[in-house]
Amino acid sequence: MEELARDSISLLAKPVCLDSGKSGLSSYGAIFILLKSALGAGLLNFPWAFNRAGGIHTAIAVEMVSLIFLISGLVILGYSCSISNQSTYQGVVKTICGSAIGNLCEICFVFNVFMISIAFLVVVGDQLSKLCDSLNNNETMSEELGQSRSWYLDHRLGLSALCVLVILPISVPKEIGFQKCTSVLGTFAASYLTIVVVIKFYLMEDSTLIGQQHHNPSVSSWTALFSVVPTICFGFQCHEASVAIYSSMQNRKLSHWIWVSIVSMIFCLFIYSITGFYGYLTFGTDVEADILMSYPENDILIIIGRLLFGISIITIYPIILLLGRSVIQELWVKHRRRYIVITVAYEKWLRVLLTVIWISVTLAVAVFVPDISEVISLIGGISAFFIFIFPGLCLVFAMQTEPVSPRARSCLIFWGTLTILCGVFIFGQSTAIAIMEVLEKF
């Protein structure tokens, strides 16, 4: 086992076994779970990202370049999992890179899932807003008369009620048993949205002229070109789950994992590109940050899409919360165990308290966020740590001890360093743009 774990990357045909059992995920099962991890709320933002990037050709070019690093990150994490014999992302980073970088990984992980929670609530709030508009048939007339919407049709009230009455009760339990159903629902919602965007493009009158009349002729600046990268990082983000997926597979040959990673990312690229392409052609520069917000509120196909995405996110939110809460709770319990005896009652009290605080803070932030693009800019920057920086660090650190040829070691260290630098640039650039956009509104 130790010998297999330290084989060279060039020996792609040699399997690495993390356990002696033969049961595990099949190849197609691994691909499906990677797709379920990647396809989600980021899909709503892709047509807007195509607009920000300066058009279809530029956005797709950036996607293709990013795809190389996305696949590379998955491959590095699979290899790192095999030599570290760990089954979690944080465990792999801590084992290969040391405790200091491992602790940084845990902090980034919690902050990342916290921001994703906010993004999910923003999406639910957007869909509630449009659904409330569709329920209020006299909304337009009321606005023309200077009247405000009825208080019970305020989407902020509806979002708060959903958090208290639905999300909180299903988030408190220690384990969540409906993950399989929610994953399937999320994949179905993403596929449905792509199909609807294509159908609505061809059904709209003069649809072929809309995109031509309101398109960006060129990239306005280099910052606009790179502004699409955070959306790509957020949309393709499945790297945190990749370690657990790899360690659960039946066939753990690195060559096989490369195939799984390539197929998954290409399929994601197809879904995201089709949605961005047709969404941008339909609305051009008038596209909203959430593509569903660009459509009329009374369209039955769009209403179904909003309901699917809303329900999917409501049921996935507790899983995201569970991931962040478990890290915080583990660190807290580890610290408090030095002073007190941790009882079952104390663990339950802490779990409920952390859940209430998490939901309350994310709800408070989501209510005041105008659209999902601002949250995705920050999430995309944080995602750079998990897609670029930490995999690059794992590769550089691993090459210090792995028995590979000097030439291969130099090439892999160079690639790991390049990946780290790209991640640092994306994090700094996307975070700076997000901060400047916030400051401009004050």
Summary of the structure (lengths in Angstrom):
residues: 442
radius of gyration: 22.6
end to end distance: 58.9
largest distance: 77.4
contacts: 1502
relative contact order: 0.19
helix: 78%
strand: 1%
